[in-house]
Amino acid sequence: MRILHVYKTYYPDTLGGIEQVIAQLCRFSSRFGDTSRVFTLSSRPNPRMIVRPEGEVYRSAQSVEIASNPLSFSAFADFPGHARWADVIHYHFPWPFGDLLHLAFARNKPSVVTYHSDVVRQVRLQGIYRPMMQRFLNQVDRVVATSPQYLASSPVLRSLPKAPQVIPNGIDEHSYPQPSQEHLMRWRERVGEGFLLFVGALRYYKGLEVMLDAAVGLRGRIVIAGEGQQAASLRAKVSELRLEHVSFLGRVSEDDKVALMQLSRGFVFPSQMRSEAFGMALLEAAMLGKPLITCEIGTGTSHVNQHGESGWVVPPANPHALHAAMQALLDQPQTALRLGRGARDRFQRLFTTQSMVPAYRDLYKEVWRMRSG
């Protein structure tokens, strides 16, 4: 079966959670004989096609971006050929321009949408976009939510005439590097071990300012790996609060990320807005047997992390509760080990590619048969 994945951005331009889900789906669907392509936009589309381990990535030139929605004039010429090639088109929502491409050129193709997130921030534009969004979601064959929590809390998903299916995101641990002892030693010399770790983009919804407030008076080290628009303001806040026990590492490689997770005591993910719809970094930490601290925001973070089983779930934007949870992980190593074992067990049961990929393949076959008569 030929599967076309459609999303607004992709590797190597960006390194987000949705890109990771697409890569995992493409790579492990090939084990069943499927062929996958990715159609995306790029501000640097030279070459127009690149070959990655998960398949071919076709990049149309981005013309403009409006409210985090990239658009491309050349995509109107490029996309129809890819749509004709595909047996099934798999859209990754939200991307309003992708909705338009489907409605203009692929209405009769078997189609699946993974609904990764509501449109959260662009409130003023939602009134303009909503009619097209509803038409798109009503017209595709199947919509997938990535967690029961998001399905229950999203007004858009609850209003769909066809009930969405829940397929949690998954990762394959064998696709991750194994750091050498020398690599671990280099990081141990730089940041120590037994610290609390955050890995991810430094974005407005990640709750990192709250985490810095919670770090005041904390007995232990916090390591923050990642880059993003908030980097400068977060570093300024660290200086203002004199948080000498907080380290910023910037963007790190996959080898470095795994090494840091292995050396850490636990993983802190303080996202406080629904823009954080799942949290793929949580799966990586759980895969490595690390206890998790998250906030209750009614999204997939509370599907990955179960309070008392795999870590602790605290109220959002509450530095006192977050401080108490972080200090408890630092002060109670046996509790941290128990919760880490729970996180690892939950990962193996629910969040592997061995669970995710067959569920999507069954869905692909279902929608293909529906359209083929």
C-alpha positions as CSV (number, residue, x, y, z in Angstrom):
1,M,0.0,0.0,0.0
2,R,1.2,3.5,-0.8
3,I,0.7,6.0,2.0
4,L,1.2,9.8,1.6
5,H,1.7,11.7,4.8
6,V,0.8,15.4,4.7
7,Y,2.0,18.0,7.2
8,K,3.2,21.6,7.2
9,T,6.8,20.9,8.2
10,Y,9.2,18.0,8.5
11,Y,12.8,16.9,9.0
12,P,15.4,18.3,8.6
13,D,13.7,21.8,8.9
14,T,12.0,21.0,12.2
15,L,12.3,18.4,14.9
16,G,8.9,18.3,16.6
17,G,6.8,15.5,18.0
18,I,4.4,15.3,15.0
19,E,7.4,14.9,12.7
20,Q,8.6,12.1,15.0
21,V,5.2,10.3,14.8
22,I,5.3,10.5,11.0
23,A,8.8,9.1,10.8
24,Q,7.9,6.2,13.1
25,L,4.8,5.4,11.0
26,C,6.7,5.5,7.7
27,R,9.7,3.5,8.9
28,F,7.8,0.7,10.5
29,S,5.0,0.5,7.9
30,S,7.7,-0.5,5.5
31,R,8.2,-3.7,7.4
32,F,4.7,-4.7,6.2
33,G,5.5,-3.9,2.6
34,D,4.0,-0.4,2.5
35,T,5.7,2.5,0.8
36,S,5.5,5.9,2.4
37,R,6.1,9.5,1.2
38,V,5.9,12.7,3.1
39,F,4.6,15.9,1.4
40,T,5.5,19.1,3.2
41,L,6.6,22.7,2.8
42,S,10.0,24.2,3.3
43,S,11.5,27.7,3.2
44,R,14.7,26.0,1.9
45,P,13.4,23.4,-0.6
46,N,16.6,22.7,-2.3
47,P,16.7,19.8,-3.1
48,R,12.9,19.4,-3.7
49,M,13.1,15.7,-2.8
50,I,15.3,14.2,-0.1
51,V,15.6,10.6,0.8
52,R,15.5,9.7,4.5
53,P,15.5,6.3,6.3
54,E,11.7,6.4,6.5
55,G,11.2,7.2,2.8
56,E,11.1,10.1,0.3
57,V,10.2,13.6,1.5
58,Y,8.8,16.0,-1.1
59,R,9.1,19.7,-0.3
60,S,7.2,22.5,-2.0
61,A,8.5,26.0,-1.5
62,Q,6.8,27.9,1.2
63,S,5.5,31.2,-0.1
64,V,4.2,32.9,3.1
65,E,3.2,32.1,6.7
66,I,0.1,33.4,8.4
67,A,-0.5,32.7,12.1
68,S,1.8,29.6,12.1
69,N,0.1,28.4,8.9
70,P,2.6,28.1,6.0
71,L,1.2,28.3,2.5
72,S,2.7,27.5,-0.9
73,F,1.7,28.6,-4.4
74,S,3.8,25.8,-5.9
75,A,1.9,23.2,-3.8
76,F,-1.1,23.7,-6.0
77,A,0.9,22.2,-8.9
78,D,2.9,19.7,-6.8
79,F,0.3,18.1,-4.5
80,P,-2.1,16.6,-7.1
81,G,0.6,14.2,-8.5
82,H,1.4,12.9,-5.0
83,A,-2.3,12.5,-4.3
84,R,-2.7,10.4,-7.5
85,W,0.3,8.2,-6.5
86,A,-1.2,7.4,-3.0
87,D,-3.6,4.6,-2.1
88,V,-4.3,6.4,1.2
89,I,-3.6,10.0,2.2
90,H,-2.8,10.5,5.9
91,Y,-3.2,14.1,7.0
92,H,-1.7,15.4,10.3
93,F,-3.9,18.1,11.8
94,P,-3.8,21.1,12.4
95,W,-2.6,22.6,9.1
96,P,-5.3,24.7,7.4
97,F,-3.5,24.8,4.1
98,G,-3.5,21.0,4.1
99,D,-7.3,21.1,4.6
100,L,-7.5,23.2,1.5
101,L,-5.3,20.9,-0.6
102,H,-7.5,18.0,0.3
103,L,-10.8,19.8,-0.5
104,A,-9.3,21.1,-3.8
105,F,-7.5,18.0,-5.1
106,A,-8.1,14.8,-3.1
107,R,-11.8,14.6,-2.0
108,N,-12.2,11.2,-3.6
109,K,-9.0,9.6,-2.2
110,P,-9.1,7.3,0.9
111,S,-8.1,9.6,3.7
112,V,-7.2,9.4,7.4
113,V,-6.6,12.4,9.7
114,T,-4.6,12.3,12.9
115,Y,-6.0,15.1,15.0
116,H,-2.9,16.0,17.0
117,S,-4.2,19.2,18.6
118,D,-7.0,21.8,18.6
119,V,-6.2,25.2,17.1
120,V,-5.4,26.9,20.4
121,R,-3.6,30.2,19.9
122,Q,-5.1,31.7,16.8
123,V,-8.4,32.5,18.4
124,R,-9.2,35.6,16.2
125,L,-8.8,33.6,13.0
126,Q,-10.9,30.6,14.1
127,G,-14.1,32.2,13.0
128,I,-12.7,32.5,9.5
129,Y,-11.2,29.0,9.5
130,R,-13.9,27.0,11.2
131,P,-16.2,26.4,8.2
132,M,-13.3,25.0,6.1
133,M,-12.1,22.9,9.1
134,Q,-15.5,21.4,9.7
135,R,-15.9,20.6,6.0
136,F,-12.5,19.0,5.9
137,L,-13.0,16.9,9.0
138,N,-16.5,15.8,8.0
139,Q,-15.4,14.9,4.5
140,V,-12.3,12.7,5.3
141,D,-13.0,9.0,5.9
142,R,-11.6,8.6,9.5
143,V,-10.3,10.9,12.2
144,V,-7.9,9.6,14.9
145,A,-7.4,11.1,18.4
146,T,-4.1,10.3,20.1
147,S,-5.5,9.8,23.6
148,P,-8.8,9.3,25.3
149,Q,-8.2,12.5,27.3
150,Y,-7.9,14.6,24.2
151,L,-11.0,13.0,22.6
152,A,-13.0,13.8,25.8
153,S,-11.8,17.3,26.1
154,S,-11.8,18.6,22.5
155,P,-15.1,20.3,21.5
156,V,-14.1,19.8,17.9
157,L,-13.6,16.0,18.2
158,R,-16.8,15.6,20.3
159,S,-18.9,17.4,17.6
160,L,-17.8,15.2,14.7
161,P,-20.6,13.1,13.1
162,K,-18.3,10.1,12.9
163,A,-16.8,9.1,16.3
164,P,-13.0,9.3,16.1
165,Q,-10.9,6.3,16.9
166,V,-8.2,6.5,19.6
167,I,-4.7,5.4,18.5
168,P,-1.9,6.5,20.9
169,N,1.4,7.7,19.5
170,G,4.2,5.2,19.8
171,I,8.0,4.9,19.4
172,D,10.4,2.1,18.8
173,E,13.2,1.9,21.3
174,H,15.5,0.1,18.9
175,S,15.6,3.2,16.7
176,Y,17.3,5.1,19.5
177,P,21.1,5.3,19.9
178,Q,22.9,3.7,22.9
179,P,25.4,6.1,24.3
180,S,28.9,4.8,25.1
181,Q,30.4,4.9,28.6
182,E,32.7,7.6,27.4
183,H,29.8,9.6,26.2
184,L,28.0,9.2,29.5
185,M,31.2,10.2,31.3
186,R,31.5,13.4,29.4
187,W,28.0,14.5,30.3
188,R,28.5,13.3,33.9
189,E,31.5,15.5,34.2
190,R,29.6,18.5,32.8
191,V,26.2,18.3,34.6
192,G,26.6,15.4,37.1
193,E,23.8,12.9,37.5
194,G,20.6,12.5,39.5
195,F,19.3,15.8,38.1
196,L,15.8,16.7,36.9
197,L,15.6,17.0,33.1
198,F,13.5,18.9,30.6
199,V,14.0,18.2,26.8
200,G,11.9,20.1,24.2
201,A,11.3,23.3,22.3
202,L,11.4,26.4,24.5
203,R,7.8,27.5,23.6
204,Y,5.2,29.6,25.3
205,Y,3.0,26.7,26.4
206,K,5.8,24.6,27.9
207,G,5.4,26.1,31.4
208,L,9.1,26.7,31.8
209,E,8.7,30.0,33.5
210,V,6.6,28.3,36.1
211,M,9.3,25.6,36.4
212,L,11.9,28.3,37.1
213,D,9.7,29.8,39.8
214,A,9.4,26.3,41.2
215,A,13.2,25.9,41.2
216,V,13.7,28.7,43.8
217,G,15.1,26.9,46.9
218,L,15.1,23.5,45.2
219,R,17.8,21.2,46.6
220,G,19.1,19.7,43.4
221,R,19.9,20.4,39.8
222,I,17.6,21.1,36.8
223,V,18.9,20.6,33.3
224,I,17.1,22.2,30.3
225,A,17.9,20.9,26.8
226,G,16.3,22.6,23.8
227,E,16.0,25.9,21.9
228,G,13.2,28.2,20.9
229,Q,11.7,31.6,21.0
230,Q,11.7,31.8,24.8
231,A,15.4,31.0,25.3
232,A,16.5,34.5,25.9
233,S,13.8,35.4,28.4
234,L,14.2,32.1,30.3
235,R,18.0,32.7,30.6
236,A,17.3,36.2,31.8
237,K,14.9,34.9,34.4
238,V,17.5,32.4,35.6
239,S,19.9,35.3,36.2
240,E,17.2,37.4,37.8
241,L,16.3,34.6,40.3
242,R,20.0,33.6,40.7
243,L,19.2,30.0,39.9
244,E,22.8,28.7,39.8
245,H,21.5,25.1,39.9
246,V,19.7,25.5,36.6
247,S,21.7,24.7,33.4
248,F,20.7,25.4,29.8
249,L,22.3,23.2,27.2
250,G,20.6,24.4,24.0
251,R,19.8,22.0,21.2
252,V,21.2,18.5,21.7
253,S,21.7,15.5,19.5
254,E,19.8,12.2,19.8
255,D,22.8,10.6,21.4
256,D,23.1,13.5,23.9
257,K,19.4,13.4,24.7
258,V,19.5,9.7,25.5
259,A,22.6,10.1,27.6
260,L,21.1,12.9,29.6
261,M,17.9,10.9,30.2
262,Q,19.9,8.0,31.4
263,L,21.8,10.2,33.9
264,S,18.7,12.0,35.2
265,R,16.6,11.2,38.3
266,G,13.4,12.1,36.5
267,F,11.8,14.0,33.7
268,V,9.8,17.2,34.2
269,F,7.3,18.3,31.6
270,P,5.5,21.3,33.0
271,S,3.4,22.2,29.9
272,Q,0.3,24.2,31.0
273,M,-1.7,24.8,27.9
274,R,-3.7,22.5,25.5
275,S,-1.1,23.2,22.8
276,E,0.8,20.4,24.4
277,A,-1.5,17.7,23.1
278,F,0.7,14.6,23.8
279,G,4.4,15.1,24.6
280,M,6.6,12.6,22.7
281,A,9.5,13.4,25.0
282,L,7.5,11.8,27.8
283,L,7.4,8.5,25.8
284,E,11.2,8.7,25.5
285,A,11.7,9.2,29.2
286,A,9.2,6.5,30.0
287,M,11.0,4.1,27.6
288,L,14.2,4.7,29.6
289,G,12.4,4.0,32.9
290,K,12.4,7.6,34.2
291,P,9.6,8.9,36.5
292,L,7.6,11.7,35.0
293,I,6.1,15.0,36.3
294,T,3.4,16.6,34.2
295,C,0.5,19.0,34.6
296,E,-3.2,18.1,34.3
297,I,-4.3,19.9,31.2
298,G,-6.8,17.4,29.8
299,T,-4.5,16.1,27.0
300,G,-2.4,13.1,26.2
301,T,0.2,14.0,28.8
302,S,-2.2,12.5,31.4
303,H,-2.5,9.4,29.2
304,V,1.2,8.9,29.2
305,N,1.7,9.8,32.8
306,Q,-0.6,8.2,35.4
307,H,-0.4,9.8,38.8
308,G,1.1,7.4,41.3
309,E,1.9,4.8,38.7
310,S,4.5,6.4,36.4
311,G,5.1,9.7,38.1
312,W,3.1,12.6,39.5
313,V,0.5,14.9,37.9
314,V,0.2,18.3,39.4
315,P,-2.1,21.3,38.7
316,P,-0.9,23.6,35.8
317,A,0.8,26.9,36.4
318,N,1.3,26.1,40.1
319,P,4.9,26.5,41.1
320,H,4.3,25.4,44.7
321,A,2.9,22.0,43.6
322,L,5.6,21.6,41.0
323,H,8.3,22.4,43.5
324,A,7.0,19.8,45.9
325,A,6.9,17.1,43.2
326,M,10.4,17.9,42.0
327,Q,11.8,17.9,45.5
328,A,10.1,14.6,46.3
329,L,11.8,12.9,43.3
330,L,15.2,14.3,44.3
331,D,14.8,13.3,48.0
332,Q,13.2,9.9,47.5
333,P,15.4,7.8,45.2
334,Q,13.5,4.5,45.9
335,T,10.2,6.2,45.1
336,A,11.7,7.5,41.9
337,L,12.9,4.0,40.9
338,R,9.4,2.5,41.6
339,L,7.7,5.2,39.5
340,G,10.3,4.8,36.8
341,R,9.6,1.1,36.6
342,G,5.9,2.0,36.3
343,A,6.6,4.4,33.5
344,R,8.6,1.7,31.6
345,D,5.9,-0.9,32.1
346,R,3.2,1.6,30.8
347,F,5.4,2.4,27.8
348,Q,5.7,-1.2,26.8
349,R,2.0,-1.9,27.2
350,L,0.6,1.2,25.4
351,F,3.1,3.3,23.5
352,T,5.3,1.2,21.1
353,T,5.2,1.2,17.3
354,Q,4.2,-2.5,17.7
355,S,0.9,-1.1,18.9
356,M,0.6,2.0,16.8
357,V,1.5,0.8,13.3
358,P,-0.8,-2.2,13.1
359,A,-3.7,-0.1,14.3
360,Y,-3.1,2.5,11.5
361,R,-2.5,-0.2,8.9
362,D,-5.9,-1.7,9.7
363,L,-7.4,1.8,9.3
364,Y,-5.7,2.3,6.0
365,K,-7.0,-0.9,4.7
366,E,-10.5,-0.1,6.0
367,V,-10.7,3.3,4.2
368,W,-9.2,1.9,1.0
369,R,-11.8,-0.8,0.8
370,M,-14.6,1.7,1.5
371,R,-13.5,3.9,-1.4
372,S,-12.7,1.0,-3.7
373,G,-16.1,-0.5,-3.4
